[in-house]
Amino acid sequence: MDSSIAPSSAGKRGRNSSVILTDRLCEKRVAKRTKLYDRKCPGLYVSITMAGVATFS
């Protein structure tokens, strides 16, 4: 497991980082690896790296 991924609890994920995934959101630059969970499709998330690479899971 990559230690640079910040773990998030299930309770926090449902309210704070649950968004509607869009092209613009997936292409943004981040300071550290970030996971954004989709509000409309439970279980779908995008992991964005510092280089701007987005991986969907």
HELIX and SHEET records of a PDB file:
HELIX    1   1 ALA A   10  ARG A   15  1                                   6    
HELIX    2   2 ASP A   23  CYS A   26  1                                   4    
SHEET    1   A 4 SER A  18  VAL A  19  0                                        
SHEET    2   A 4 THR A  34  ASP A  38  1                                        
SHEET    3   A 4 TYR A  45  ILE A  48 -1                                        
SHEET    4   A 4 ALA A  54  PHE A  56 -1                                        
END                                                                             
